[in-house]
Amino acid sequence: MSGPTRLYMTTNLPKPPKRDLRYQFRDLEKIPVKVWEESAEASAYVAQSIALAIKQKRQENENIILGLATGSSPIQVYNELVRMHREEGLSFQNVITFNLDEYYPMEPTAVQSYVRFMNEYLFDKVDIRPENIHIPDGTLPLEEVEDYCREYDKKIEDYGGIDIQILGIGRTGHIGFNEPGSWLESPTRLVRLDALTRLDATKDFANEEDVPYRAITMGIKPIMQAKVIYLLAWGQHKAPILARALEGEISDQVPATFLQEHPRTRAIVDRAAVEELTRFRVPWKVGLCNWDDDLSYRAVLWLSQQTGVPILKLTNEHYSENGLQELILEKQNSYDLNIEVFNRLQRTITGWPGGKANADDEHRPERALPAKKRVIIFSPHPDDDVISMGATFHRLVEQGHEVHVAYQTSGNIAVHDHDALRFVEFLDEFSASKGQFSDPLIAEVAKKTKKIRKFLEKKNKEKNDLIDIPELRLVKGMIRRGEARAGARAVGLTDEKRFHFLDLPFYESGRSRKKPLGPADVKIVRELIEKVKPHQIFAAGDLADPHGTHRICLNAILLARQELKDQQWMKKDCYLWLYRGAWMEWPIHEIEMAVPFSPDQLRTKRRAIFMHQSQKDRPPFPGQDEREFWVRAEERNRETADIYRGLGLAEYEAMEAFRRMRDL
């Protein structure tokens, strides 16, 4: 992919002597935004800022008051603070903390407790004084909560207010658990959680009915009194609400918009989270542009979709009426530009995802040679291969390529307990009828069925407040393996030697929150790539995955690829194609290969997805979209085909889309 487009901005504000990025987007973005390519880099920046403030306060013999958040957004910040404590001697002796919120009711030892979260990710790993830690108490009797909340705010006030406040942003625009309808002067209080917030929380509770309906949250008033606020947002799934928070009108329906009135709030975000901000989505609307081929292509596609006029029917008037006069001046006339863009888009369409032998491949997405390629399809979970690229998978096998599929994680946490119990009962009955098993692995599982049954009874009694024991995780992993094999067979892959179950260690935490990616994970991926020496790698580039597994799995591939970059076959022969998962599709201007398929091929893909029975109807972790995975996939694939048709190209039943990653 080409590098980021340079933008040359204009502004009505007085011009500073040198260009000052703080002035560029003030009319659009009401909160200053710092964009990083990756969340890890952004998190390190925030952690270093906090560490510097801690040290400065210590030099002045003063305490520092930190307001802390939970959830996925601050985890990497806490990891970096822990690293600095261990490796650089950063002390937390002068740190006093106030956490934003806690579910109510909630025992502090519960898996989902924010007390436990903070202990696991930060407090147990640094030298903070226990008496300096303040987290809302989810065990209080209801009649004591109001007084407790009042005292919580008073403690913050007595310490002089919060020096640095860390915030994430929820899909409803909530900060802390201040849901839509919260008011600017709201104090710390007991609140009812929004239905969307509870749905998003199922990633921690496994079942929506187990998510508490209430929580104690720090109010917007004490948050707004913090001296500095860092608003963190990572991933494409945060892009729509982040745009509303930064560019929208202040409204109690999006509580994060109140931060626009705070003089020292900074939004710290990764590149994926800013896709909906005006300057990234339609940069030609905010200033002068450097009209290279990629930006011109993107603008014409946008104009065609904006006007509903096919590319080849766009006129100079269409360009002028939609703020693209400058592009026409640059390109001389719309006629030639339309043809150029149309041809480029048309060349992304191919029915030969592995390349077409004996064909001119100058303008094709893939090379003609070698005619039969070695291919690895990496699937983060055991169903992403068929959900995201089932038709392309089928086409690659059908066209005679040597296709391998690598399931990067076991997917065991995404199996309902009742599904696992069915298989445990099957093992019991099979054992009783056969006497003994010949397969040592199954025999070992059969010996443990009594233990699994007892654990499930206890887990059900304690409302899922337990991490699955290893034996249960093994059974759930075996369920996903069987479904993965069946799904791949449904699209034509029958050679058992080409199924690879990697079971990357980072995933095996027994919880939705995973361990950090480690050298062992990268080594497993690297060894498979080195063994197969593929001409093509297909990997999930879907950063909207709400649980982060896709992002981690992609990083494992990229790191493995980096370690192999000096090998000749990797340099010259291995293309990396990225697909998107069950949440979002590539924007049309980023698609470099679009594989069309017929109604019959769509039915084949659907059958493959149906093989994943444990994920059908309602999987344990559906994310933000309640549709079944097969429905999401079909509607997304049809929508891609409809977009191509609307732009003036041939009409297909459905399409799967890919983007090629070139940098090594």
C-alpha positions in Angstrom: 0.0 0.0 0.0 1.1 3.5 -0.6 2.1 5.8 2.3 -0.3 8.2 4.0 -1.5 11.1 1.8 0.0 14.5 2.8 -2.6 17.1 3.4 -2.0 20.9 3.1 -4.6 22.6 5.3 -6.1 26.1 5.3 -7.5 27.8 8.3 -9.1 31.1 9.3 -7.2 31.3 12.5 -4.2 33.6 12.8 -1.2 31.8 11.3 1.6 31.0 13.7 5.2 31.6 12.5 5.5 27.9 11.8 2.8 25.4 11.1 1.3 24.3 14.4 -0.7 21.1 14.2 -2.8 22.2 17.2 -4.5 24.7 14.9 -5.2 22.4 11.9 -8.6 20.8 12.7 -9.9 22.9 15.6 -13.1 23.8 13.7 -13.9 20.1 13.2 -12.3 18.3 16.2 -13.3 19.9 19.5 -10.7 17.9 21.4 -7.0 17.7 20.4 -6.2 14.4 18.8 -2.9 12.5 18.7 -3.0 9.7 16.2 -0.6 6.7 16.4 -0.3 3.9 13.9 -0.5 1.2 16.6 -2.2 1.2 20.0 1.0 -0.2 21.6 2.9 3.0 20.7 0.1 5.2 21.8 -0.2 3.3 25.1 3.6 3.7 25.7 3.3 7.4 25.2 0.5 7.7 27.8 2.4 5.5 30.2 5.6 7.6 29.8 3.6 10.8 30.4 2.1 9.3 33.6 5.6 8.1 34.7 7.1 11.5 34.2 4.3 13.1 36.3 4.9 10.5 39.1 8.6 11.3 39.1 8.1 15.0 39.1 5.6 14.8 42.0 8.1 12.6 43.9 10.8 15.2 43.4 8.5 17.8 45.0 7.7 15.4 47.8 4.1 15.2 46.8 1.5 12.6 46.0 0.0 12.2 42.6 -3.7 11.3 42.2 -4.5 9.1 39.2 -8.0 8.3 37.9 -7.9 4.8 36.4 -10.1 3.0 33.9 -10.7 -0.7 33.3 -11.7 -2.5 30.0 -9.4 -3.3 27.1 -8.3 0.3 26.3 -5.9 0.9 29.2 -4.4 -2.6 29.5 -1.3 -1.8 27.4 -0.8 1.4 29.4 -0.7 -0.6 32.6 1.6 -3.2 31.0 4.1 -0.5 30.2 3.9 1.1 33.7 4.6 -2.4 35.1 7.6 -2.7 32.8 8.9 0.6 33.8 8.5 -0.3 37.5 10.4 -3.6 37.0 13.1 -2.5 34.6 13.5 1.3 35.3 12.7 1.4 39.0 9.5 3.5 38.6 8.1 3.7 42.1 4.3 4.0 42.9 4.9 4.8 46.6 3.5 8.4 46.1 0.6 7.3 43.9 -3.0 7.5 45.0 -5.6 6.0 42.7 -9.4 6.3 42.2 -11.0 3.9 39.8 -13.9 5.0 37.7 -16.4 2.2 38.4 -17.5 -1.2 39.5 -20.4 -3.5 38.7 -23.1 -3.7 41.3 -23.4 -6.1 43.0 -20.0 -7.6 42.5 -17.6 -9.5 44.8 -14.0 -8.2 44.6 -12.7 -11.8 44.0 -15.1 -12.4 41.0 -13.5 -12.9 37.6 -15.4 -9.9 36.3 -14.6 -7.6 39.2 -12.7 -4.5 38.5 -10.9 -5.0 41.8 -9.5 -8.2 40.4 -8.8 -6.6 37.0 -6.7 -3.8 38.6 -4.8 -6.2 40.8 -4.0 -8.5 37.9 -2.9 -5.8 35.5 -1.3 -3.2 37.8 -1.6 -3.1 41.6 -0.2 -6.6 42.4 2.8 -5.9 40.1 4.0 -2.5 41.5 4.8 -1.1 44.9 1.7 1.0 45.4 0.5 1.2 49.0 -2.8 -0.7 49.5 -4.3 2.1 51.5 -3.8 4.4 48.5 -6.1 2.3 46.2 -9.7 3.3 45.9 -12.2 1.3 43.9 -16.0 1.6 44.2 -17.3 -1.2 46.5 -19.8 -3.5 44.8 -20.6 -5.4 47.9 -22.4 -2.7 49.9 -26.0 -3.0 51.0 -28.2 -0.9 48.7 -29.1 1.5 51.5 -25.5 2.4 52.1 -24.5 3.1 48.5 -25.6 6.8 48.3 -23.6 7.8 51.4 -20.6 5.8 50.1 -20.7 7.6 46.8 -20.8 11.0 48.5 -17.8 10.0 50.6 -16.0 8.8 47.4 -16.3 12.3 45.8 -15.3 13.9 49.1 -12.1 11.8 49.2 -11.2 12.9 45.7 -11.9 16.5 46.6 -9.8 16.3 49.9 -6.8 15.1 47.9 -7.1 18.2 45.6 -8.8 16.4 42.7 -7.4 14.0 40.1 -4.2 14.9 38.5 -4.4 12.6 35.5 -7.6 10.8 34.5 -7.5 7.8 32.0 -10.8 7.2 30.1 -12.0 4.8 27.5 -15.1 5.3 25.5 -18.1 2.9 25.2 -20.2 2.3 22.2 -23.0 4.4 23.7 -20.5 7.3 24.2 -20.3 6.6 27.9 -17.3 7.5 30.0 -17.0 5.4 33.1 -20.5 4.1 33.3 -22.0 7.5 32.7 -24.6 6.4 30.2 -26.7 8.6 27.8 -28.8 10.9 29.9 -26.0 11.7 32.4 -25.6 15.4 33.2 -22.5 17.5 33.4 -22.8 18.0 37.2 -23.5 14.3 37.9 -21.7 13.0 41.0 -20.5 9.5 41.8 -23.6 7.3 42.0 -25.4 4.1 41.3 -26.5 3.8 37.7 -28.5 1.5 35.5 -26.4 0.1 32.6 -27.6 0.7 29.0 -28.7 -2.4 27.1 -25.8 -1.9 24.6 -23.3 -1.7 27.4 -24.5 -4.9 28.9 -24.4 -6.6 25.5 -20.8 -5.5 25.0 -19.9 -6.8 28.5 -20.9 -10.4 27.5 -17.3 -10.9 26.5 -16.5 -11.0 30.2 -19.6 -12.8 31.5 -20.2 -15.3 28.7 -24.0 -14.9 29.0 -25.8 -11.6 28.7 -28.2 -12.5 31.5 -25.3 -12.7 33.9 -24.2 -9.2 33.3 -25.3 -6.9 36.2 -27.9 -4.3 35.5 -26.3 -1.7 37.6 -22.9 -0.2 38.5 -21.3 2.4 40.7 -19.6 5.0 38.6 -17.6 8.1 39.2 -19.7 11.0 38.0 -19.0 13.4 35.2 -18.4 16.3 37.6 -15.3 14.7 39.3 -14.0 13.5 36.0 -14.3 17.0 34.5 -12.4 18.4 37.5 -9.3 16.3 36.7 -6.4 18.4 35.7 -5.5 16.3 32.6 -7.6 13.7 30.8 -6.4 11.1 28.3 -9.2 9.6 26.2 -8.1 6.3 24.8 -9.6 4.6 21.7 -8.3 1.7 19.7 -9.8 -0.2 16.7 -12.3 0.4 14.0 -15.2 -0.5 16.2 -14.6 2.7 18.1 -14.4 4.9 15.0 -18.1 5.9 14.8 -18.6 6.9 18.4 -15.2 8.6 18.6 -16.2 10.8 15.6 -19.4 11.8 17.4 -17.4 12.5 20.6 -14.8 14.7 18.9 -16.8 16.4 16.1 -20.4 16.2 17.3 -22.4 18.8 19.3 -22.3 18.5 23.1 -25.1 16.3 24.2 -26.1 14.3 27.2 -27.0 11.5 24.8 -23.2 11.1 24.1 -21.6 11.9 27.5 -18.1 11.8 26.0 -18.9 15.1 24.2 -18.8 16.8 27.6 -15.0 16.4 27.4 -15.0 19.1 24.6 -15.4 21.6 27.5 -12.4 20.4 29.4 -9.3 22.5 28.6 -6.7 19.7 28.9 -8.4 16.6 27.4 -6.3 14.8 24.8 -7.6 12.0 22.6 -4.9 9.4 22.2 -6.0 7.0 19.4 -4.7 4.5 16.9 -5.1 4.8 13.1 -8.0 2.4 13.0 -10.1 4.4 15.4 -10.0 7.6 13.4 -11.4 6.3 10.1 -14.7 8.2 10.6 -13.1 11.6 11.4 -13.7 14.0 8.6 -10.0 14.7 7.9 -9.4 10.9 7.3 -12.7 10.0 5.7 -13.0 12.9 3.3 -9.8 14.9 3.5 -10.7 17.0 0.5 -13.4 18.6 2.6 -11.0 20.1 5.1 -8.3 21.7 3.0 -5.9 21.6 0.0 -4.8 18.1 -0.9 -1.8 16.6 -2.7 -3.8 14.7 -5.4 -1.7 11.6 -6.0 -3.3 8.6 -7.8 -4.5 6.9 -4.7 -6.3 10.0 -3.3 -7.8 10.8 -6.7 -9.1 7.2 -6.9 -10.6 7.4 -3.5 -12.3 10.8 -4.2 -13.9 9.6 -7.4 -15.3 6.5 -5.8 -16.7 8.6 -2.9 -18.3 11.0 -5.4 -19.9 8.2 -7.3 -21.4 6.8 -4.2 -22.3 10.2 -2.8 -24.3 11.1 -5.9 -25.5 7.7 -6.9 -24.1 8.2 -10.4 -21.9 5.4 -12.0 -18.3 6.4 -12.4 -18.4 6.7 -16.2 -21.4 9.1 -16.0 -19.8 11.6 -13.6 -19.6 15.1 -15.1 -17.6 18.2 -14.3 -20.7 19.6 -12.6 -20.8 16.6 -10.3 -17.3 17.3 -9.2 -17.8 21.0 -8.8 -21.1 20.7 -6.8 -19.4 18.3 -4.3 -16.3 20.3 -3.5 -13.9 18.5 -6.0 -13.3 21.4 -8.4 -9.6 21.3 -7.4 -9.3 17.7 -8.5 -10.7 18.5 -11.9 -8.3 21.4 -12.3 -5.5 19.0 -11.4 -6.6 16.3 -13.8 -7.8 18.5 -16.7 -11.2 16.9 -17.2 -13.6 14.4 -15.7 -13.8 12.1 -18.8 -10.2 10.8 -18.7 -10.2 10.7 -14.9 -13.5 8.6 -14.8 -12.0 6.1 -17.3 -8.8 5.8 -15.3 -10.6 5.1 -12.0 -13.1 2.8 -13.7 -10.3 0.7 -15.2 -8.4 0.5 -11.9 -11.6 -0.7 -10.0 -12.5 -3.2 -12.7 -9.0 -4.7 -12.5 -9.6 -5.6 -8.8 -12.3 -8.2 -9.9 -11.0 -11.7 -10.5 -12.4 -15.2 -10.4 -8.9 -16.5 -10.1 -7.7 -15.6 -6.6 -4.6 -17.7 -7.0 -3.8 -16.2 -10.4 -4.8 -17.4 -13.8 -2.2 -19.5 -15.7 -1.4 -18.6 -19.3 -3.0 -15.2 -18.9 -1.6 -11.7 -19.1 -1.2 -10.8 -15.4 0.0 -7.2 -15.8 -3.2 -5.7 -14.4 -4.4 -8.7 -12.5 -4.3 -8.8 -8.6 -2.3 -12.0 -8.6 0.5 -13.5 -10.7 -0.1 -16.1 -13.4 2.9 -18.1 -12.3 3.4 -20.5 -10.7 0.2 -21.9 -12.0 -0.4 -24.0 -8.9 0.5 -22.1 -5.8 1.1 -23.1 -2.2 -1.4 -21.2 0.0 -1.8 -20.7 3.8 -5.1 -19.4 5.0 -4.7 -18.2 8.6 -7.9 -18.2 10.6 -7.7 -16.5 14.1 -10.7 -18.5 15.4 -11.8 -21.9 14.0 -14.5 -20.3 11.8 -13.0 -17.1 10.4 -11.7 -19.0 7.3 -15.2 -19.8 6.0 -17.0 -16.8 7.4 -14.6 -14.3 5.9 -13.4 -16.0 2.7 -15.3 -19.3 2.3 -16.0 -18.7 -1.4 -12.4 -17.8 -2.1 -11.2 -20.8 -0.1 -13.5 -23.0 -2.2 -12.2 -21.4 -5.4 -8.5 -21.9 -4.5 -9.1 -25.6 -3.8 -11.2 -26.0 -6.9 -8.6 -24.4 -9.1 -6.0 -26.9 -7.9 -3.8 -24.9 -5.5 -2.1 -26.6 -2.5 -4.2 -25.0 0.2 -3.3 -25.2 3.9 -5.5 -23.8 6.6 -4.0 -22.8 10.0 -6.4 -22.2 12.9 -4.4 -19.9 15.2 -6.4 -20.3 18.4 -8.4 -23.1 19.9 -11.5 -20.9 20.2 -12.4 -22.8 23.3 -13.9 -19.9 25.3 -16.5 -19.4 22.6 -18.3 -22.7 23.3 -21.3 -22.7 25.6 -21.2 -24.9 28.6 -24.3 -26.7 27.5 -22.6 -27.7 24.3 -19.6 -29.0 26.2 -21.9 -31.0 28.5 -23.5 -32.7 25.5 -20.0 -33.9 24.4 -19.1 -35.0 27.9 -22.3 -37.1 28.0 -21.4 -38.6 24.6 -18.0 -39.6 26.0 -19.6 -41.2 29.0 -22.0 -43.2 26.9 -19.3 -44.2 24.4 -17.0 -45.3 27.3 -19.8 -47.4 28.8 -20.6 -49.1 25.5 -17.0 -49.7 24.4 -15.3 -50.4 27.7 -12.2 -48.4 26.8 -10.9 -46.0 24.2 -8.1 -46.7 21.8 -7.2 -43.0 21.4 -5.1 -41.9 24.4 -6.2 -38.3 24.2 -10.0 -39.2 24.2 -9.4 -41.8 26.9 -7.8 -39.1 29.1 -10.7 -36.8 28.5 -13.1 -39.6 29.4 -11.4 -40.2 32.7 -12.0 -36.5 33.5 -15.7 -36.4 32.7 -16.8 -36.7 36.3 -14.5 -33.8 37.2 -15.9 -31.7 34.3 -19.5 -32.4 35.4 -18.8 -31.3 39.0 -17.1 -28.2 37.8 -20.0 -27.3 35.5 -22.5 -27.8 38.3 -20.4 -25.5 40.5 -20.0 -22.9 37.7 -23.7 -22.8 37.0 -24.4 -22.4 40.7 -21.9 -19.5 41.0 -23.2 -17.8 37.9 -20.2 -18.5 35.6 -17.9 -16.8 38.1 -15.1 -19.4 37.4 -12.4 -19.8 34.9 -12.8 -23.1 33.0 -10.6 -25.9 34.2 -8.1 -27.3 31.6 -10.1 -30.5 31.0 -13.2 -28.4 30.1 -11.1 -26.2 27.8 -9.8 -29.3 26.1 -13.3 -30.6 25.4 -14.4 -27.2 24.1 -11.3 -27.0 21.9 -12.0 -30.4 20.5 -15.5 -29.3 19.6 -14.1 -26.3 17.7 -11.6 -28.6 15.9 -14.2 -30.9 14.7 -16.3 -28.0 13.4 -13.3 -26.5 11.7 -12.5 -29.7 9.8 -16.1 -30.0 8.8 -16.3 -26.4 7.6 -13.1 -26.7 5.5 -14.3 -30.0 4.0 -17.5 -28.3 3.0 -15.4 -26.0 0.7 -13.4 -28.9 -0.7 -10.3 -29.3 1.5 -10.0 -33.0 2.4 -6.3 -33.6 2.9 -5.8 -34.0 6.7 -2.1 -33.0 6.4 -3.2 -29.5 5.3 -5.2 -28.8 8.5 -3.0 -27.1 11.1 -4.3 -26.4 14.6 -1.7 -24.0 16.1 -3.3 -23.4 19.5 -1.3 -20.3 20.1 -0.4 -19.9 23.8 -1.5 -16.3 24.2 -5.2 -17.3 23.8 -5.1 -20.0 26.5 -6.1 -17.9 29.5 -9.5 -19.4 29.9 -11.0 -15.8 29.7 -11.9 -13.3 27.1 -8.9 -11.2 28.1 -5.8 -12.8 26.6 -2.2 -13.0 27.5 0.3 -10.7 25.7 1.7 -12.1 22.4 5.0 -13.8 23.1 8.0 -15.3 21.3 6.4 -18.8 21.5 3.3 -17.6 19.5 5.5 -16.1 16.8 7.7 -19.2 16.6 4.8 -21.5 16.0 3.5 -19.3 13.1 7.0 -18.8 11.7 7.8 -22.5 11.7 4.6 -23.3 9.7 5.3 -20.5 7.2 8.9 -21.8 6.8 7.7 -25.4 6.3 5.1 -24.6 3.7 7.0 -21.7 1.9 3.7 -20.3 0.6 3.2 -18.2 -2.5 0.2 -16.7 -0.9 -0.8 -16.0 2.7 -4.3 -15.0 3.6 -4.7 -13.4 7.1 -7.4 -11.5 9.0 -6.9 -7.8 8.9 -10.1 -7.1 10.8 -9.2 -4.6 13.5 -12.8 -4.2 14.4 -12.7 -7.5 16.3 -14.0 -6.4 19.7 -11.9 -8.9 21.7 -8.6 -8.1 20.0 -7.8 -11.7 19.0 -7.7 -10.9 15.3 -5.2 -8.1 15.9 -3.0 -10.3 18.0 -3.1 -13.1 15.4 -2.2 -10.7 12.6 0.7 -9.3 14.7 2.0 -12.9 15.1 2.0 -13.3 11.3 3.7 -10.0 10.7 6.4 -10.6 13.3 7.0 -14.1 11.8 7.1 -12.6 8.3 9.6 -10.0 9.5 11.9 -12.8 10.9 11.8 -14.5 7.5 12.2 -11.4 5.4 15.8 -12.2 4.3 14.8 -15.6 2.8 14.6 -15.4 -1.0 11.2 -17.1 -1.3 9.7 -14.7 1.2 11.1 -11.6 -0.5 10.1 -12.4 -4.0 7.3 -15.1 -4.0 5.1 -14.6 -1.0 2.1 -12.3 -1.2 0.2 -11.4 1.9 -3.5 -10.8 1.4 -5.7 -9.5 4.2 -9.4 -10.3 4.6 -11.8 -8.8 7.0 -13.8 -10.8 9.5 -17.4 -10.9 10.6 -17.6 -7.2 11.6 -16.6 -4.9 8.8 -15.5 -4.9 5.1 -12.7 -3.0 3.5 -13.6 0.5 2.3 -14.1 0.3 -1.5 -10.9 2.3 -2.2 -8.8 -0.1 -0.3 -9.9 -3.3 -2.0 -7.2 -4.7 -4.3 -8.8 -8.1 -5.1 -12.6 -8.7 -5.3 -13.6 -12.3 -5.8 -17.1 -12.6 -7.2 -19.2 -15.7 -6.7 -22.6 -17.1 -7.8 -25.7 -18.1 -5.8 -24.6 -21.7 -5.8 -21.1 -20.8 -4.4 -22.8 -18.6 -1.8 -24.8 -21.6 -0.7 -21.6 -23.6 -0.4 -20.1 -21.0 1.8 -23.3 -20.9 4.0 -23.1 -24.7 4.4 -19.5 -24.4 5.5 -20.4 -21.8 8.1 -23.3 -24.0 9.3 -20.8 -26.7 10.2 -19.8 -24.5 13.1 -22.8 -25.6 15.2 -21.5 -24.2 18.5 -21.4 -20.7 17.0 -24.8 -20.9 15.4 -27.9 -19.1 16.6 -26.2 -17.1 19.3 -22.5 -17.6 20.0 -21.2 -16.7 23.5 -19.4 -13.6 22.2 -21.4 -12.1 19.3 -19.7 -8.7 19.6 -21.8 -5.6 18.7 -23.8 -7.3 16.0 -26.6 -9.7 17.0 -27.0 -11.3 13.6 -25.8 -14.8 13.1 -22.4 -15.1 11.5 -23.7 -16.6 8.3 -26.2 -13.7 7.9 -23.5 -11.1 8.6 -21.2 -12.7 6.0 -23.9 -13.0 3.3 -25.2 -9.5 3.7 -21.7 -8.0 3.8 -20.7 -10.0 0.6 -23.9 -8.9 -1.2 -23.4 -5.3 -0.1 -19.9 -5.3 -1.6 -21.3 -6.6 -4.9 -24.0 -4.0 -4.8 -21.4 -1.2 -4.3 -19.5 -2.4 -7.4 -22.8 -2.5 -9.4 -23.7 1.0 -8.2 -20.3 2.2 -9.4 -21.1 1.0 -12.9 -19.6 -2.5 -13.0 -21.1 -5.9 -13.7 -23.7 -7.3 -11.3 -22.7 -10.3 -9.2 -24.5 -12.2 -6.5 -21.8 -11.5 -3.9 -18.1 -10.7 -3.5 -15.3 -11.3 -1.0 -12.7 -8.5 -0.8 -9.0 -8.4 0.0 -6.2 -5.9 0.4 -2.5 -6.7 -0.2 0.1 -5.8 2.4 3.4 -5.2 0.7 5.8 -3.7 3.3 8.4 -6.0 4.8 
